[in-house]
Amino acid sequence: MRHTEFWVRMDEALGQASAGAWAEMFVMAELGSRTAKEALDAGIPPKQVWAAVHTALGLPDRLR
């Protein structure tokens, strides 16, 4: 997964207006107590970050 696909999925899950703010504010233990944005900036692969986001938001399997 590329960063662009990650952000497209975030927009679809949370809406374009909220995705960026959520990614900067919501801390996830699965990402080493980082936000999604911090994890991406630290070099964690977008696929791994998306998996943590998917779990945190309780999204349906079809969005995995």
N, C-alpha and C positions, 0 to 999 in steps of 0.2 A: 504494500500500500504506500502510495506517495502522500506527501503532506497535503497536496491539493485535494486528493480523495478524502483524506481525514476531515478537512474543513467542509467539504461538500456534505459529508455524513453528519457533521455537527450541525450545520445549517438545517438539514432535513429533520434532525431529531429535536432541535430546540428552537428553530426559527433563526433567521439571519440576524435579527436584532439582539437575541439573547446568547447565541453560541459563543461569541468572543468573550463576553463578560463572564459566563459560566466557566469557560476554560481558564480564565485568569483568577477565579476566586475559589473554586471547589477543590479542596485538597483530598487526595486519595492515597490511602495507605499502600495500595498495590503499586503505586508509582514512587515509593520511597518518601511518602508524605509530601508530594509535590502536586501542583496543579497540572492539568493537561498541558498548558502552555510551557510551564517550567520543565516538564518532562521532555517535551519536544525540543526545547532549547538546549537541554542537557544531552541530546543525542539519542534518547530512547526512541526506538522505531515507532512510527505512527501506528502500525498494526497493533503493537503492544499497548500503546496509549488508548487506542480505540477500544480494545478489549476491556480495559479498566473503566472507560467511560460507559460502555455498553452495560457493564455490570452495575455501576453506580446509579445509572438512570433506570435500570430494570427494563431495558428495551426488549422488544420481541425478538425471537431467534432469527426472523427473516431479515433483520437489520444487522446481523452479526457480520 
